[in-house]
Amino acid sequence: MAIDLKHSLPICDHSPAPYDGPSKDEVLALRHQYLSPGIITYYRDPLMIVEGHMQYVWDESGKQYLDCFAGIVTVSVGHCHPKVIERVKEQTGKLQHTTTIYLHPTIVQFAEKLAEKMPPGLTRSYFTNSGSEANEVAILSAREYTGNQDVIALRNGYHGGTSVPMSLTAHGNWKFPSNNGTNVHHTLAGYCYRCPFGLEYPSCGVKCAQDIKNVIQYETPGEIACFIGEPIQGVGGTVTPPKEFFKIIYDIVRQHGGICIADEVQGGFGRTGHHYWSHQNYDVVPDMITMAKGIGNGIPLGGMTTTVGISEVMKKRVHFNTFGGNPISMTQGLATLEIIDEENIQQNALEVGTHLKDALNELQEKHKIIGEVRGMGLMLGVELVRDRKSKEPANTEAADVMERMKERNVLIGKGGLFGNTLRIKPPMCITIDDADYMVAMLDEVLSELGAKKKS
């Protein structure tokens, strides 16, 4: 790809079709009239996207953007990947829907392929329509299997927008008062940059992980159903714990009768580069893995995979899932897994992600507003602070950076407890040239903000 950082995005060989639908103003008016106001939009001037191809998307005017947020970490192998589209079109012409009460080949082929990627012993999958639903099934299964009710999640985590997953979320911006679920407790995340004890790794002894002992002792009967945690927090700001963190927690949880659940909704499917699953970076083996987003490259699809023994608890009641095994979703999920292998997507995440993180670390040396660069592969976060010593969160500045990056044809996200962490998690087909363009634009934006602050 040829590139001119001062003028344009890396050249893309895809030409978007002329858009002839309702105008942006009409769509926005209809949205205000007919959609729930609880469905938020990004940007002060909301963006309307009408077409996508691999790592790029286009708005109604034909303006091209480099998508460095992957539709909130959902597009893994690329928007409208030609091979995925071809497979789905073929299946759509044969059968669009059948429920799990009937047999269909694709659901078992998908489950078999997924089992090949799992740690030893995790072979049984339950497919859902979202990560929220996958986590609902996971918590239900843990409670039924252990006979215990108490669940422990990480502070600053995010596990979905339905009732039980929302109760697992600790911070108030993402939950309603009515979703303060019973028997749900929270332990410290491995957030070294903002250590609640004021300690430094490794001399800290990973005290944050030991906190779960206190939670179990003082907040539960002593026996728990499970612990659930994202190996690298997504919405929480790409919080990346120390290497020993999850091993310590998993050992303590199992000593108290619980099972361990890895929420791989954002970190799975090769995104962290070195491993297929983000929990593998911590040398642990969970009893259950929940998935969504990248599992289906954008189609509504989630899943939970666990052991034979734990899976058996769902036989206790009459149970099925109307859409969880839908042949269209299963076809897209299977095609996505195959493309990750065929096109060496995980290796690309490692190579481009390493290059990108190195470049971001160089920006940190140049711009004092960058407090920390963290993450692995193509799951990266850049925490912005107003002062490196006090670590005062630069949340309004992060919002400004998002807006200015959009003006430069780059889409990124933001998150974290204070909303001050830039979330950089592009489709995993992104190139070195794309990464260089994104970094160049971020450098330009941060320079502008620095000049504005001085004036």
C-alpha positions as CSV (number, residue, x, y, z in Angstrom):
1,M,0.0,0.0,0.0
2,A,1.2,3.5,-0.9
3,I,0.8,6.1,1.8
4,D,1.1,9.8,2.2
5,L,0.6,10.5,5.9
6,K,-0.1,14.2,5.3
7,H,-3.0,13.7,3.0
8,S,-4.8,10.4,2.8
9,L,-5.4,7.0,4.2
10,P,-3.6,4.0,2.8
11,I,-4.9,3.2,-0.6
12,C,-7.8,0.7,-0.7
13,D,-8.8,-1.2,-3.8
14,H,-12.5,-1.3,-2.8
15,S,-14.8,1.3,-4.3
16,P,-18.0,1.8,-2.3
17,A,-21.3,1.8,-4.1
18,P,-23.1,5.2,-4.4
19,Y,-25.4,5.7,-1.5
20,D,-29.0,6.4,-2.4
21,G,-30.8,5.9,0.9
22,P,-32.3,8.3,3.5
23,S,-30.1,11.2,4.4
24,K,-28.2,11.4,7.6
25,D,-30.5,14.0,9.0
26,E,-33.5,11.9,8.1
27,V,-32.0,8.8,9.8
28,L,-31.1,10.8,12.9
29,A,-34.7,12.3,13.1
30,L,-36.2,8.8,12.7
31,R,-33.9,7.4,15.3
32,H,-34.9,10.1,17.8
33,Q,-38.6,9.4,17.1
34,Y,-38.6,5.6,17.1
35,L,-35.6,4.2,18.9
36,S,-35.0,4.1,22.7
37,P,-32.9,7.0,23.9
38,G,-30.9,4.5,25.9
39,I,-29.2,3.5,22.7
40,I,-26.2,5.8,22.7
41,T,-24.2,7.2,19.7
42,Y,-20.5,8.1,19.5
43,Y,-19.3,11.6,18.5
44,R,-20.8,15.0,18.9
45,D,-21.9,14.8,15.3
46,P,-23.0,11.1,15.0
47,L,-21.4,9.1,12.3
48,M,-23.5,7.2,9.8
49,I,-21.8,4.2,8.3
50,V,-23.3,2.6,5.2
51,E,-20.6,0.3,3.8
52,G,-17.6,-1.7,5.0
53,H,-14.7,-3.6,3.5
54,M,-12.0,-5.3,5.6
55,Q,-10.5,-2.7,7.9
56,Y,-12.3,0.3,6.2
57,V,-15.8,1.7,6.4
58,W,-17.6,4.5,4.5
59,D,-20.2,7.1,5.4
60,E,-23.1,8.2,3.3
61,S,-21.0,10.8,1.6
62,G,-18.4,8.3,0.5
63,K,-15.8,9.4,3.0
64,Q,-13.5,6.5,4.0
65,Y,-12.4,5.7,7.5
66,L,-9.8,3.4,9.0
67,D,-11.8,1.4,11.6
68,C,-9.5,1.0,14.6
69,F,-12.3,-0.1,16.9
70,A,-13.7,-2.9,14.8
71,G,-17.4,-2.1,15.5
72,I,-16.5,-2.4,19.3
73,V,-14.1,-5.2,18.8
74,T,-16.6,-7.3,16.9
75,V,-15.1,-7.5,13.4
76,S,-12.2,-9.9,13.6
77,V,-11.2,-10.9,10.0
78,G,-12.5,-7.8,8.3
79,H,-15.8,-6.1,7.4
80,C,-17.7,-8.0,4.7
81,H,-14.8,-10.5,4.2
82,P,-15.5,-11.9,0.7
83,K,-15.1,-15.6,1.9
84,V,-17.5,-15.1,4.8
85,I,-20.0,-13.3,2.6
86,E,-19.9,-16.1,0.0
87,R,-20.5,-18.8,2.5
88,V,-23.4,-17.0,4.1
89,K,-25.0,-16.3,0.8
90,E,-24.8,-20.0,-0.1
91,Q,-26.4,-21.0,3.3
92,T,-29.1,-18.3,3.0
93,G,-30.3,-19.8,-0.2
94,K,-30.7,-23.2,1.4
95,L,-32.1,-22.6,4.9
96,Q,-32.3,-19.5,7.0
97,H,-33.6,-20.8,10.2
98,T,-34.0,-23.9,12.3
99,T,-34.0,-24.1,16.1
100,T,-31.9,-26.3,18.2
101,I,-34.7,-28.9,18.6
102,Y,-33.8,-30.1,15.1
103,L,-30.6,-31.4,13.7
104,H,-28.4,-29.3,11.4
105,P,-24.8,-30.1,10.3
106,T,-23.3,-26.7,10.7
107,I,-23.8,-26.2,14.4
108,V,-21.9,-29.4,15.2
109,Q,-19.2,-28.6,12.7
110,F,-18.8,-25.3,14.3
111,A,-18.7,-26.8,17.8
112,E,-16.1,-29.3,16.7
113,K,-13.9,-26.6,15.2
114,L,-14.2,-24.5,18.3
115,A,-13.3,-27.5,20.6
116,E,-10.1,-27.9,18.6
117,K,-9.1,-24.4,19.8
118,M,-9.9,-25.0,23.4
119,P,-7.7,-26.0,26.4
120,P,-7.9,-29.8,27.1
121,G,-11.2,-30.9,28.7
122,L,-13.3,-28.0,27.3
123,T,-15.4,-29.7,24.6
124,R,-19.0,-28.9,25.1
125,S,-20.5,-25.6,23.6
126,Y,-23.7,-23.8,24.1
127,F,-24.4,-21.1,21.4
128,T,-26.2,-17.9,22.1
129,N,-27.0,-14.6,20.3
130,S,-24.7,-12.4,22.3
131,G,-22.0,-12.2,25.0
132,S,-24.5,-11.1,27.5
133,E,-26.5,-14.3,27.0
134,A,-23.4,-16.4,27.0
135,N,-22.5,-15.0,30.4
136,E,-26.0,-15.6,31.7
137,V,-25.7,-19.3,30.7
138,A,-22.3,-19.5,32.3
139,I,-23.4,-18.1,35.7
140,L,-26.4,-20.3,35.7
141,S,-24.3,-23.4,34.9
142,A,-21.8,-22.5,37.6
143,R,-24.5,-22.1,40.2
144,E,-26.2,-25.4,39.3
145,Y,-23.0,-27.3,39.1
146,T,-21.5,-26.2,42.4
147,G,-24.7,-25.8,44.3
148,N,-23.4,-22.4,45.5
149,Q,-24.9,-19.0,44.7
150,D,-22.1,-16.5,45.2
151,V,-20.3,-15.1,42.2
152,I,-17.2,-12.9,42.2
153,A,-16.3,-10.6,39.4
154,L,-13.5,-8.0,38.9
155,R,-14.0,-4.4,39.6
156,N,-14.0,-2.3,36.4
157,G,-15.1,-5.3,34.4
158,Y,-17.9,-5.5,31.8
159,H,-19.9,-8.7,31.0
160,G,-23.0,-7.5,29.2
161,G,-26.2,-5.6,29.2
162,T,-28.8,-8.1,30.5
163,S,-29.7,-8.6,34.1
164,V,-27.1,-11.0,35.6
165,P,-24.1,-9.7,33.5
166,M,-25.0,-6.1,34.4
167,S,-24.9,-7.1,38.1
168,L,-21.4,-8.4,37.5
169,T,-20.3,-4.9,36.4
170,A,-19.0,-2.9,39.4
171,H,-19.0,0.7,38.2
172,G,-22.2,2.6,38.1
173,N,-22.1,4.1,34.6
174,W,-22.8,0.7,33.1
175,K,-25.6,-0.5,35.4
176,F,-29.0,0.4,36.7
177,P,-29.8,0.4,40.5
178,S,-32.2,-2.4,39.8
179,N,-29.4,-4.6,38.5
180,N,-27.5,-4.7,41.8
181,G,-27.8,-8.5,41.8
182,T,-27.8,-10.5,45.0
183,N,-24.9,-12.9,45.7
184,V,-22.6,-10.9,43.4
185,H,-19.3,-9.5,44.8
186,H,-16.3,-7.7,43.3
187,T,-12.6,-8.1,43.9
188,L,-9.7,-5.9,42.8
189,A,-8.6,-5.9,39.2
190,G,-4.9,-6.1,38.4
191,Y,-4.7,-2.4,37.5
192,C,-1.1,-1.7,38.2
193,Y,-1.1,1.8,36.9
194,R,-3.6,2.8,39.5
195,C,-2.7,0.3,42.3
196,P,-5.2,0.9,45.2
197,F,-2.4,0.0,47.7
198,G,0.1,2.4,46.2
199,L,2.5,-0.4,45.5
200,E,4.7,-1.3,42.6
201,Y,5.0,-4.6,40.7
202,P,6.7,-7.0,41.4
203,S,7.6,-6.0,44.9
204,C,3.8,-5.7,45.7
205,G,3.5,-9.5,45.8
206,V,0.4,-9.1,43.5
207,K,-1.6,-8.0,46.6
208,C,-4.6,-7.1,44.3
209,A,-5.0,-10.8,43.5
210,Q,-4.9,-11.8,47.1
211,D,-7.9,-9.5,47.8
212,I,-10.3,-12.2,46.7
213,K,-9.6,-14.0,50.0
214,N,-11.1,-11.1,51.9
215,V,-14.1,-11.0,49.6
216,I,-14.8,-14.7,50.2
217,Q,-14.2,-14.4,53.9
218,Y,-16.3,-11.4,54.6
219,E,-18.9,-11.3,51.9
220,T,-19.8,-15.0,51.2
221,P,-20.6,-18.1,53.2
222,G,-17.1,-19.4,52.4
223,E,-18.1,-21.5,49.3
224,I,-18.7,-19.8,46.0
225,A,-20.1,-20.7,42.6
226,C,-17.6,-19.1,40.4
227,F,-15.2,-16.3,39.5
228,I,-15.6,-14.5,36.2
229,G,-13.1,-12.1,34.7
230,E,-11.8,-10.7,31.4
231,P,-8.1,-11.7,31.1
232,I,-7.6,-8.2,29.6
233,Q,-10.5,-5.8,30.4
234,G,-12.1,-4.3,27.3
235,V,-14.6,-1.6,28.3
236,G,-12.6,-1.2,31.5
237,G,-9.7,0.4,29.5
238,T,-7.5,-2.5,28.4
239,V,-6.4,-3.2,31.9
240,T,-3.6,-5.9,31.6
241,P,-2.8,-7.6,34.9
242,P,0.5,-9.0,36.1
243,K,1.5,-12.5,34.8
244,E,0.7,-14.2,38.1
245,F,-2.7,-12.5,38.7
246,F,-5.1,-15.0,37.4
247,K,-3.2,-18.1,38.7
248,I,-3.4,-16.7,42.2
249,I,-7.1,-16.0,41.8
250,Y,-8.0,-19.3,40.1
251,D,-6.2,-21.3,42.9
252,I,-8.1,-19.5,45.6
253,V,-11.4,-19.8,43.9
254,R,-11.0,-23.6,43.5
255,Q,-10.1,-23.9,47.1
256,H,-13.5,-22.5,47.9
257,G,-15.6,-24.7,45.7
258,G,-15.9,-22.4,42.7
259,I,-15.2,-22.7,39.0
260,C,-13.2,-20.2,36.9
261,I,-14.7,-18.5,33.9
262,A,-12.7,-16.6,31.3
263,D,-14.7,-14.0,29.5
264,E,-13.0,-14.0,26.1
265,V,-15.7,-11.8,24.4
266,Q,-13.1,-9.2,23.4
267,G,-9.8,-10.8,23.9
268,G,-10.2,-14.1,22.1
269,F,-9.7,-15.5,18.7
270,G,-6.0,-14.5,18.3
271,R,-6.4,-10.9,19.1
272,T,-3.6,-10.8,21.7
273,G,-1.2,-12.3,19.1
274,H,0.9,-14.8,21.1
275,H,-2.1,-17.0,21.9
276,Y,-5.5,-17.8,20.5
277,W,-7.1,-17.0,23.9
278,S,-6.1,-14.1,26.0
279,H,-6.2,-16.2,29.2
280,Q,-3.3,-18.3,27.8
281,N,-1.0,-15.3,28.4
282,Y,-1.4,-16.0,32.1
283,D,-0.7,-19.8,32.1
284,V,-4.2,-20.7,33.4
285,V,-6.9,-23.1,32.3
286,P,-10.4,-22.0,33.0
287,D,-13.3,-24.3,33.6
288,M,-15.5,-22.3,31.2
289,I,-14.9,-19.8,28.4
290,T,-17.5,-17.3,27.2
291,M,-17.3,-15.7,23.7
292,A,-19.0,-13.3,21.4
293,K,-18.1,-10.4,19.1
294,G,-15.1,-11.7,17.1
295,I,-16.5,-15.2,17.1
296,G,-18.8,-14.4,14.2
297,N,-17.1,-11.4,12.6
298,G,-20.1,-9.1,13.2
299,I,-23.1,-11.4,13.2
300,P,-25.1,-11.7,16.4
301,L,-23.4,-14.8,17.9
302,G,-22.1,-15.8,21.3
303,G,-21.1,-19.0,23.0
304,M,-20.0,-20.8,26.2
305,T,-17.7,-23.8,26.1
306,T,-17.1,-25.9,29.2
307,T,-16.3,-29.4,30.4
308,V,-18.6,-32.4,30.0
309,G,-19.4,-32.5,33.7
310,I,-20.4,-28.9,33.9
311,S,-22.4,-29.0,30.6
312,E,-24.6,-31.8,32.0
313,V,-26.4,-29.4,34.5
314,M,-28.4,-27.9,31.6
315,K,-30.2,-31.2,31.3
316,K,-32.0,-30.6,34.7
317,R,-34.8,-28.7,33.0
318,V,-36.4,-28.5,29.6
319,H,-34.2,-26.1,27.7
320,F,-33.5,-25.0,24.1
321,N,-32.4,-21.9,22.3
322,T,-34.5,-20.6,19.4
323,F,-31.8,-18.7,17.6
324,G,-28.6,-19.8,19.2
325,G,-27.9,-22.5,16.7
326,N,-29.2,-20.6,13.7
327,P,-27.6,-22.0,10.5
328,I,-26.8,-18.5,9.2
329,S,-24.9,-17.6,12.4
330,M,-23.3,-21.0,12.6
331,T,-22.1,-20.7,9.0
332,Q,-20.6,-17.2,9.6
333,G,-19.0,-18.4,12.8
334,L,-17.4,-21.4,11.2
335,A,-16.2,-19.4,8.2
336,T,-14.6,-16.9,10.6
337,L,-12.7,-19.5,12.5
338,E,-11.4,-21.1,9.2
339,I,-10.3,-17.7,7.9
340,I,-8.4,-16.9,11.1
341,D,-6.3,-20.0,10.4
342,E,-6.1,-19.8,6.6
343,E,-5.0,-16.1,6.5
344,N,-2.7,-16.3,9.6
345,I,-4.8,-13.6,11.3
346,Q,-3.4,-14.3,14.7
347,Q,0.2,-13.9,13.4
348,N,-0.9,-10.6,11.8
349,A,-2.3,-9.5,15.1
350,L,1.1,-10.2,16.8
351,E,3.2,-8.6,14.1
352,V,1.1,-5.5,13.5
353,G,0.2,-5.2,17.1
354,T,3.8,-5.3,18.2
355,H,4.7,-2.7,15.7
356,L,1.8,-0.5,16.7
357,K,2.5,-0.8,20.5
358,D,6.1,0.1,19.9
359,A,5.0,3.2,17.9
360,L,2.6,4.2,20.7
361,N,5.3,3.8,23.3
362,E,7.4,6.2,21.2
363,L,4.5,8.7,21.3
364,Q,4.4,8.4,25.1
365,E,8.0,9.6,25.2
366,K,6.9,12.6,23.1
367,H,3.6,13.5,24.7
368,K,3.2,13.9,28.4
369,I,-0.5,13.4,28.2
370,I,0.1,9.7,27.7
371,G,0.3,8.1,31.1
372,E,0.5,4.4,30.0
373,V,0.4,2.3,26.9
374,R,-0.8,-1.3,27.6
375,G,-2.3,-4.4,26.1
376,M,-1.2,-7.2,23.8
377,G,-1.4,-7.8,20.0
378,L,-4.3,-5.8,18.6
379,M,-6.0,-5.2,21.9
380,L,-4.3,-1.9,23.0
381,G,-5.1,0.9,25.3
382,V,-3.6,4.4,25.8
383,E,-4.4,6.1,29.1
384,L,-4.4,9.8,29.0
385,V,-3.6,11.9,32.1
386,R,-3.3,15.6,32.8
387,D,-0.3,15.1,35.0
388,R,1.9,12.0,35.1
389,K,2.6,12.3,38.8
390,S,-1.0,12.8,40.0
391,K,-2.4,10.7,37.2
392,E,-5.4,13.0,37.0
393,P,-7.6,11.4,34.3
394,A,-7.7,13.4,31.0
395,N,-11.3,12.3,30.2
396,T,-12.4,15.4,28.3
397,E,-9.2,15.3,26.4
398,A,-9.8,11.7,25.4
399,A,-13.2,12.7,24.0
400,D,-11.5,15.5,22.0
401,V,-8.9,13.0,20.7
402,M,-11.7,10.7,19.4
403,E,-13.4,13.6,17.6
404,R,-10.2,14.8,16.0
405,M,-9.2,11.3,14.9
406,K,-12.6,11.0,13.2
407,E,-11.9,14.2,11.3
408,R,-8.7,12.5,10.1
409,N,-10.6,9.5,9.0
410,V,-9.7,7.2,11.9
411,L,-12.2,5.6,14.3
412,I,-11.0,4.7,17.8
413,G,-12.9,4.0,21.0
414,K,-12.5,5.2,24.6
415,G,-13.2,3.5,27.9
416,G,-11.8,2.9,31.4
417,L,-13.2,3.8,34.8
418,F,-12.7,7.5,34.1
419,G,-13.4,7.4,30.3
420,N,-9.8,8.5,29.7
421,T,-8.3,5.5,27.9
422,L,-8.2,5.3,24.1
423,R,-9.2,1.9,22.9
424,I,-7.4,0.7,19.8
425,K,-8.7,-2.7,18.7
426,P,-9.0,-2.8,14.9
427,P,-10.0,-5.6,12.6
428,M,-7.1,-8.1,12.7
429,C,-6.5,-7.8,9.0
430,I,-5.0,-4.3,9.6
431,T,-1.6,-3.6,8.0
432,I,1.6,-1.9,9.1
433,D,0.7,1.0,6.8
434,D,-2.6,1.4,8.5
435,A,-1.0,1.3,11.9
436,D,1.5,3.9,10.8
437,Y,-1.2,6.2,9.5
438,M,-3.2,5.9,12.7
439,V,-0.1,6.7,14.9
440,A,0.8,9.6,12.7
441,M,-2.7,11.0,13.0
442,L,-2.7,10.5,16.8
443,D,0.7,12.2,17.0
444,E,-0.8,15.2,15.1
445,V,-3.9,15.3,17.3
446,L,-1.9,15.1,20.6
447,S,0.4,17.9,19.3
448,E,-2.6,20.1,18.6
449,L,-4.0,19.4,22.1
450,G,-0.6,20.2,23.6
451,A,-0.3,23.5,21.8
452,K,-3.9,24.4,22.8
453,K,-3.0,23.7,26.5
454,K,0.1,25.9,26.3
455,S,-1.9,28.8,24.7
